[in-house]
Amino acid sequence: MRAEVIRVEVIRAWPRRHASVRVELPAGATVADAVSASGMDDGEHVAVAVFGEKVEAAHVLREGDRVELLRPLTMDPKEARRRRAVK
């Protein structure tokens, strides 16, 4: 009997660019497993999400999930809107 494998995508984004890696993991793998397998675990992310919903590193993944590495905000979103409105 062959062990079940799931495929997930790990994404990291910066202003004006992004990186994406697809990884295969054993069924029951967690977000932490996916980040480690992706090679993107550089310590720059402050949180992780699956399809935009913030999750813990112990969150169990399903086939086709998209893991997003969230970076720290460089500016308060309200302040950014104010600055755009002034222009």
N, CA, C and O atoms as a GROMACS GRO file, in nm:
protein
  348
    1MET      N    1   0.085  -0.119   0.000
    1MET     CA    2   0.000   0.000   0.000
    1MET      C    3   0.088   0.124   0.000
    1MET      O    4   0.181   0.134   0.080
    2ARG      N    5   0.060   0.217  -0.088
    2ARG     CA    6   0.139   0.338  -0.102
    2ARG      C    7   0.086   0.448  -0.009
    2ARG      O    8  -0.035   0.469   0.002
    3ALA      N    9   0.178   0.517   0.056
    3ALA     CA   10   0.138   0.626   0.146
    3ALA      C   11   0.078   0.740   0.064
    3ALA      O   12   0.126   0.771  -0.045
    4GLU      N   13  -0.026   0.802   0.116
    4GLU     CA   14  -0.092   0.912   0.048
    4GLU      C   15  -0.002   1.037   0.050
    4GLU      O   16   0.061   1.068   0.151
    5VAL      N   17   0.002   1.106  -0.062
    5VAL     CA   18   0.082   1.227  -0.076
    5VAL      C   19  -0.010   1.343  -0.110
    5VAL      O   20  -0.103   1.327  -0.189
    6ILE      N   21   0.015   1.459  -0.051
    6ILE     CA   22  -0.060   1.579  -0.087
    6ILE      C   23   0.034   1.679  -0.152
    6ILE      O   24   0.154   1.681  -0.124
    7ARG      N   25  -0.020   1.760  -0.239
    7ARG     CA   26   0.058   1.865  -0.306
    7ARG      C   27   0.004   2.000  -0.261
    7ARG      O   28  -0.116   2.026  -0.269
    8VAL      N   29   0.095   2.086  -0.215
    8VAL     CA   30   0.056   2.221  -0.173
    8VAL      C   31   0.153   2.321  -0.234
    8VAL      O   32   0.262   2.286  -0.279
    9GLU      N   33   0.111   2.446  -0.235
    9GLU     CA   34   0.193   2.555  -0.287
    9GLU      C   35   0.229   2.647  -0.172
    9GLU      O   36   0.145   2.680  -0.088
   10VAL      N   37   0.355   2.689  -0.167
   10VAL     CA   38   0.401   2.784  -0.065
   10VAL      C   39   0.439   2.912  -0.139
   10VAL      O   40   0.515   2.908  -0.236
   11ILE      N   41   0.386   3.026  -0.093
   11ILE     CA   42   0.407   3.154  -0.161
   11ILE      C   43   0.464   3.256  -0.063
   11ILE      O   44   0.423   3.264   0.053
   12ARG      N   45   0.559   3.333  -0.113
   12ARG     CA   46   0.614   3.446  -0.037
   12ARG      C   47   0.611   3.566  -0.130
   12ARG      O   48   0.648   3.554  -0.247
   13ALA      N   49   0.568   3.682  -0.081
   13ALA     CA   50   0.556   3.801  -0.166
   13ALA      C   51   0.627   3.921  -0.105
   13ALA      O   52   0.632   3.937   0.017
   14TRP      N   53   0.679   4.004  -0.191
   14TRP     CA   54   0.740   4.132  -0.157
   14TRP      C   55   0.674   4.235  -0.248
   14TRP      O   56   0.601   4.198  -0.340
   15PRO      N   57   0.698   4.362  -0.225
   15PRO     CA   58   0.645   4.461  -0.319
   15PRO      C   59   0.700   4.434  -0.460
   15PRO      O   60   0.821   4.426  -0.479
   16ARG      N   61   0.612   4.422  -0.556
   16ARG     CA   62   0.644   4.406  -0.699
   16ARG      C   63   0.711   4.273  -0.736
   16ARG      O   64   0.764   4.264  -0.847
   17ARG      N   65   0.713   4.172  -0.652
   17ARG     CA   66   0.764   4.040  -0.690
   17ARG      C   67   0.715   3.934  -0.593
   17ARG      O   68   0.672   3.964  -0.481
   18HIS      N   69   0.721   3.808  -0.636
   18HIS     CA   70   0.681   3.698  -0.549
   18HIS      C   71   0.758   3.572  -0.588
   18HIS      O   72   0.817   3.564  -0.696
   19ALA      N   73   0.756   3.474  -0.498
   19ALA     CA   74   0.816   3.343  -0.524
   19ALA      C   75   0.714   3.237  -0.485
   19ALA      O   76   0.641   3.253  -0.388
   20SER      N   77   0.710   3.131  -0.562
   20SER     CA   78   0.614   3.024  -0.538
   20SER      C   79   0.683   2.890  -0.559
   20SER      O   80   0.757   2.871  -0.656
   21VAL      N   81   0.659   2.797  -0.467
   21VAL     CA   82   0.717   2.663  -0.475
   21VAL      C   83   0.606   2.561  -0.448
   21VAL      O   84   0.529   2.577  -0.354
   22ARG      N   85   0.600   2.459  -0.531
   22ARG     CA   86   0.506   2.348  -0.507
   22ARG      C   87   0.583   2.235  -0.439
   22ARG      O   88   0.692   2.198  -0.482
   23VAL      N   89   0.525   2.180  -0.334
   23VAL     CA   90   0.590   2.071  -0.261
   23VAL      C   91   0.494   1.955  -0.245
   23VAL      O   92   0.373   1.973  -0.239
   24GLU      N   93   0.550   1.836  -0.238
   24GLU     CA   94   0.472   1.715  -0.208
   24GLU      C   95   0.508   1.670  -0.068
   24GLU      O   96   0.625   1.662  -0.031
   25LEU      N   97   0.405   1.642   0.011
   25LEU     CA   98   0.422   1.605   0.151
   25LEU      C   99   0.335   1.485   0.183
   25LEU      O  100   0.237   1.458   0.113
   26PRO      N  101   0.368   1.412   0.288
   26PRO     CA  102   0.281   1.301   0.329
   26PRO      C  103   0.150   1.355   0.386
   26PRO      O  104   0.146   1.464   0.443
   27ALA      N  105   0.044   1.279   0.370
   27ALA     CA  106  -0.085   1.318   0.428
   27ALA      C  107  -0.066   1.343   0.577
   27ALA      O  108   0.008   1.271   0.644
   28GLY      N  109  -0.134   1.445   0.628
   28GLY     CA  110  -0.121   1.480   0.769
   28GLY      C  111  -0.011   1.582   0.796
   28GLY      O  112   0.013   1.618   0.911
   29ALA      N  113   0.056   1.628   0.690
   29ALA     CA  114   0.162   1.728   0.706
   29ALA      C  115   0.105   1.861   0.752
   29ALA      O  116  -0.011   1.894   0.726
   30THR      N  117   0.187   1.937   0.821
   30THR     CA  118   0.144   2.066   0.875
   30THR      C  119   0.202   2.182   0.794
   30THR      O  120   0.285   2.162   0.705
   31VAL      N  121   0.156   2.302   0.826
   31VAL     CA  122   0.209   2.422   0.764
   31VAL      C  123   0.360   2.431   0.786
   31VAL      O  124   0.434   2.466   0.695
   32ALA      N  125   0.405   2.400   0.908
   32ALA     CA  126   0.548   2.404   0.938
   32ALA      C  127   0.625   2.309   0.848
   32ALA      O  128   0.735   2.341   0.803
   33ASP      N  129   0.569   2.191   0.821
   33ASP     CA  130   0.634   2.095   0.731
   33ASP      C  131   0.647   2.152   0.590
   33ASP      O  132   0.751   2.138   0.526
   34ALA      N  133   0.541   2.217   0.543
   34ALA     CA  134   0.542   2.274   0.408
   34ALA      C  135   0.643   2.387   0.396
   34ALA      O  136   0.715   2.395   0.296
   35VAL      N  137   0.649   2.474   0.495
   35VAL     CA  138   0.743   2.585   0.492
   35VAL      C  139   0.886   2.532   0.492
   35VAL      O  140   0.971   2.581   0.418
   36SER      N  141   0.912   2.433   0.574
   36SER     CA  142   1.044   2.373   0.580
   36SER      C  143   1.081   2.308   0.446
   36SER      O  144   1.193   2.327   0.397
   37ALA      N  145   0.989   2.233   0.388
   37ALA     CA  146   1.015   2.164   0.261
   37ALA      C  147   1.033   2.261   0.145
   37ALA      O  148   1.099   2.228   0.046
   38SER      N  149   0.974   2.380   0.156
   38SER     CA  150   0.982   2.477   0.047
   38SER      C  151   1.118   2.545   0.038
   38SER      O  152   1.155   2.598  -0.067
   39GLY      N  153   1.193   2.543   0.148
   39GLY     CA  154   1.321   2.614   0.150
   39GLY      C  155   1.306   2.763   0.172
   39GLY      O  156   1.403   2.837   0.161
   40MET      N  157   1.186   2.808   0.202
   40MET     CA  158   1.161   2.952   0.221
   40MET      C  159   1.162   2.993   0.368
   40MET      O  160   1.124   3.106   0.400
   41ASP      N  161   1.203   2.906   0.456
   41ASP     CA  162   1.200   2.935   0.599
   41ASP      C  163   1.323   3.017   0.638
   41ASP      O  164   1.417   2.965   0.700
   42ASP      N  165   1.322   3.145   0.601
   42ASP     CA  166   1.436   3.233   0.627
   42ASP      C  167   1.415   3.321   0.750
   42ASP      O  168   1.500   3.404   0.782
   43GLY      N  169   1.302   3.303   0.818
   43GLY     CA  170   1.275   3.380   0.939
   43GLY      C  171   1.220   3.519   0.914
   43GLY      O  172   1.196   3.594   1.009
   44GLU      N  173   1.198   3.557   0.788
   44GLU     CA  174   1.146   3.690   0.757
   44GLU      C  175   0.995   3.700   0.774
   44GLU      O  176   0.943   3.810   0.791
   45HIS      N  177   0.923   3.589   0.769
   45HIS     CA  178   0.778   3.597   0.780
   45HIS      C  179   0.736   3.605   0.927
   45HIS      O  180   0.802   3.550   1.015
   46VAL      N  181   0.626   3.676   0.950
   46VAL     CA  182   0.578   3.694   1.087
   46VAL      C  183   0.456   3.609   1.116
   46VAL      O  184   0.419   3.590   1.232
   47ALA      N  185   0.394   3.557   1.011
   47ALA     CA  186   0.276   3.472   1.026
   47ALA      C  187   0.257   3.391   0.899
   47ALA      O  188   0.323   3.416   0.798
   48VAL      N  189   0.167   3.295   0.904
   48VAL     CA  190   0.134   3.216   0.786
   48VAL      C  191  -0.018   3.210   0.770
   48VAL      O  192  -0.092   3.222   0.867
   49ALA      N  193  -0.061   3.192   0.646
   49ALA     CA  194  -0.203   3.182   0.616
   49ALA      C  195  -0.223   3.071   0.514
   49ALA      O  196  -0.132   3.037   0.439
   50VAL      N  197  -0.342   3.015   0.512
   50VAL     CA  198  -0.382   2.920   0.409
   50VAL      C  199  -0.501   2.984   0.338
   50VAL      O  200  -0.606   3.007   0.399
   51PHE      N  201  -0.483   3.012   0.209
   51PHE     CA  202  -0.584   3.082   0.130
   51PHE      C  203  -0.633   3.210   0.201
   51PHE      O  204  -0.753   3.237   0.204
   52GLY      N  205  -0.540   3.287   0.257
   52GLY     CA  206  -0.573   3.415   0.317
   52GLY      C  207  -0.623   3.411   0.460
   52GLY      O  208  -0.643   3.516   0.521
   53GLU      N  209  -0.643   3.293   0.516
   53GLU     CA  210  -0.687   3.280   0.654
   53GLU      C  211  -0.567   3.247   0.742
   53GLU      O  212  -0.500   3.146   0.720
   54LYS      N  213  -0.539   3.333   0.841
   54LYS     CA  214  -0.424   3.312   0.928
   54LYS      C  215  -0.440   3.181   1.005
   54LYS      O  216  -0.546   3.151   1.059
   55VAL      N  217  -0.331   3.102   1.008
   55VAL     CA  218  -0.331   2.972   1.077
   55VAL      C  219  -0.202   2.958   1.158
   55VAL      O  220  -0.107   3.033   1.139
   56GLU      N  221  -0.202   2.861   1.246
   56GLU     CA  222  -0.083   2.830   1.325
   56GLU      C  223   0.004   2.732   1.246
   56GLU      O  224  -0.042   2.668   1.152
   57ALA      N  225   0.130   2.721   1.285
   57ALA     CA  226   0.225   2.632   1.217
   57ALA      C  227   0.181   2.486   1.226
   57ALA      O  228   0.220   2.405   1.141
   58ALA      N  229   0.103   2.450   1.327
   58ALA     CA  230   0.058   2.312   1.346
   58ALA      C  231  -0.068   2.278   1.264
   58ALA      O  232  -0.117   2.165   1.272
   59HIS      N  233  -0.119   2.372   1.188
   59HIS     CA  234  -0.239   2.349   1.106
   59HIS      C  235  -0.212   2.237   1.006
   59HIS      O  236  -0.112   2.241   0.934
   60VAL      N  237  -0.300   2.138   1.000
   60VAL     CA  238  -0.285   2.025   0.908
   60VAL      C  239  -0.337   2.066   0.770
   60VAL      O  240  -0.446   2.120   0.756
   61LEU      N  241  -0.255   2.038   0.669
   61LEU     CA  242  -0.287   2.078   0.532
   61LEU      C  243  -0.368   1.973   0.458
   61LEU      O  244  -0.368   1.855   0.493
   62ARG      N  245  -0.436   2.019   0.352
   62ARG     CA  246  -0.511   1.931   0.263
   62ARG      C  247  -0.457   1.949   0.121
   62ARG      O  248  -0.390   2.048   0.091
   63GLU      N  249  -0.487   1.854   0.036
   63GLU     CA  250  -0.446   1.858  -0.104
   63GLU      C  251  -0.486   1.992  -0.167
   63GLU      O  252  -0.601   2.035  -0.154
   64GLY      N  253  -0.391   2.056  -0.235
   64GLY     CA  254  -0.420   2.179  -0.308
   64GLY      C  255  -0.415   2.307  -0.226
   64GLY      O  256  -0.439   2.415  -0.281
   65ASP      N  257  -0.386   2.300  -0.096
   65ASP     CA  258  -0.380   2.421  -0.015
   65ASP      C  259  -0.270   2.514  -0.064
   65ASP      O  260  -0.170   2.470  -0.120
   66ARG      N  261  -0.291   2.644  -0.042
   66ARG     CA  262  -0.190   2.746  -0.074
   66ARG      C  263  -0.147   2.809   0.058
   66ARG      O  264  -0.225   2.876   0.125
   67VAL      N  265  -0.021   2.786   0.096
   67VAL     CA  266   0.036   2.841   0.218
   67VAL      C  267   0.102   2.974   0.184
   67VAL      O  268   0.186   2.980   0.094
   68GLU      N  269   0.064   3.079   0.255
   68GLU     CA  270   0.118   3.213   0.228
   68GLU      C  271   0.203   3.259   0.346
   68GLU      O  272   0.156   3.260   0.460
   69LEU      N  273   0.326   3.296   0.318
   69LEU     CA  274   0.415   3.349   0.421
   69LEU      C  275   0.391   3.499   0.429
   69LEU      O  276   0.411   3.571   0.331
   70LEU      N  277   0.349   3.546   0.545
   70LEU     CA  278   0.312   3.686   0.563
   70LEU      C  279   0.428   3.764   0.622
   70LEU      O  280   0.484   3.726   0.725
   71ARG      N  281   0.464   3.873   0.558
   71ARG     CA  282   0.575   3.956   0.604
   71ARG      C  283   0.520   4.070   0.691
   71ARG      O  284   0.401   4.099   0.686
   72PRO      N  285   0.606   4.133   0.768
   72PRO     CA  286   0.558   4.244   0.851
   72PRO      C  287   0.514   4.362   0.765
   72PRO      O  288   0.567   4.384   0.656
   73LEU      N  289   0.417   4.437   0.814
   73LEU     CA  290   0.373   4.556   0.743
   73LEU      C  291   0.481   4.663   0.752
   73LEU      O  292   0.542   4.681   0.857
   74THR      N  293   0.504   4.732   0.643
   74THR     CA  294   0.602   4.840   0.643
   74THR      C  295   0.539   4.972   0.684
   74THR      O  296   0.608   5.066   0.723
   75MET      N  297   0.404   4.979   0.676
   75MET     CA  298   0.334   5.100   0.713
   75MET      C  299   0.193   5.062   0.757
   75MET      O  300   0.135   4.966   0.707
   76ASP      N  301   0.140   5.137   0.850
   76ASP     CA  302   0.003   5.118   0.894
   76ASP      C  303  -0.090   5.139   0.774
   76ASP      O  304  -0.079   5.242   0.707
   77PRO      N  305  -0.181   5.046   0.745
   77PRO     CA  306  -0.270   5.060   0.630
   77PRO      C  307  -0.352   5.190   0.629
   77PRO      O  308  -0.376   5.247   0.523
   78LYS      N  309  -0.394   5.236   0.747
   78LYS     CA  310  -0.469   5.363   0.752
   78LYS      C  311  -0.381   5.480   0.709
   78LYS      O  312  -0.427   5.568   0.637
   79GLU      N  313  -0.257   5.481   0.754
   79GLU     CA  314  -0.165   5.587   0.715
   79GLU      C  315  -0.137   5.584   0.565
   79GLU      O  316  -0.129   5.689   0.501
   80ALA      N  317  -0.123   5.465   0.509
   80ALA     CA  318  -0.099   5.452   0.365
   80ALA      C  319  -0.217   5.509   0.287
   80ALA      O  320  -0.196   5.577   0.186
   81ARG      N  321  -0.341   5.483   0.330
   81ARG     CA  322  -0.460   5.538   0.262
   81ARG      C  323  -0.461   5.691   0.272
   81ARG      O  324  -0.492   5.759   0.175
   82ARG      N  325  -0.427   5.744   0.391
   82ARG     CA  326  -0.423   5.889   0.407
   82ARG      C  327  -0.324   5.953   0.311
   82ARG      O  328  -0.354   6.055   0.249
   83ARG      N  329  -0.207   5.893   0.298
   83ARG     CA  330  -0.105   5.948   0.209
   83ARG      C  331  -0.149   5.943   0.062
   83ARG      O  332  -0.124   6.036  -0.014
   84ARG      N  333  -0.216   5.832   0.024
   84ARG     CA  334  -0.265   5.824  -0.114
   84ARG      C  335  -0.374   5.928  -0.139
   84ARG      O  336  -0.381   5.986  -0.248
   85ALA      N  337  -0.460   5.952  -0.039
   85ALA     CA  338  -0.568   6.048  -0.055
   85ALA      C  339  -0.515   6.190  -0.070
   85ALA      O  340  -0.575   6.271  -0.141
   86VAL      N  341  -0.404   6.221  -0.004
   86VAL     CA  342  -0.344   6.355  -0.013
   86VAL      C  343  -0.294   6.381  -0.155
   86VAL      O  344  -0.302   6.494  -0.204
   87LYS      N  345  -0.242   6.277  -0.219
   87LYS     CA  346  -0.192   6.292  -0.357
   87LYS      C  347  -0.307   6.318  -0.448
   87LYS      O  348  -0.288   6.333  -0.568
   0.00000   0.00000   0.00000
